[in-house]
């Protein structure tokens, strides 16, 4: 999925997608970090652990859910710059079964809308 963000600062977008504090603003209620291992918390009881399995500053960050049965599955947040508008594009790569694809898209839509409001995009 791709989302055009009316963003003027790559630092703001990179911070939002790659740091625990930034991710707490739009992706999870709380993010606990131990270098490349993160625990995402929603509400009082829901938690999921992930490892950062790839990252290039100001380009992308890739996470692998530790409870995923498929070792090669990941979700990736990638930022690129639109040459046409000079705005940033947030690309999201995520794995979902055919039955869960629509729900996953709706969830990302909601999360990105929160990102837009939180960061002023």
Secondary structure, 3 states (H helix, E strand, C coil): CEEEECCCCHHHHHHHHHCHHHHHCCCCCEEEEECCEEEEEECCCEEEEEEEEEEECCCEEEEEECCCCCCCCCEEEEEEECCCCCCEEEEEEECCCCCCHHHHHHHHHHHHHHHHHHHCC
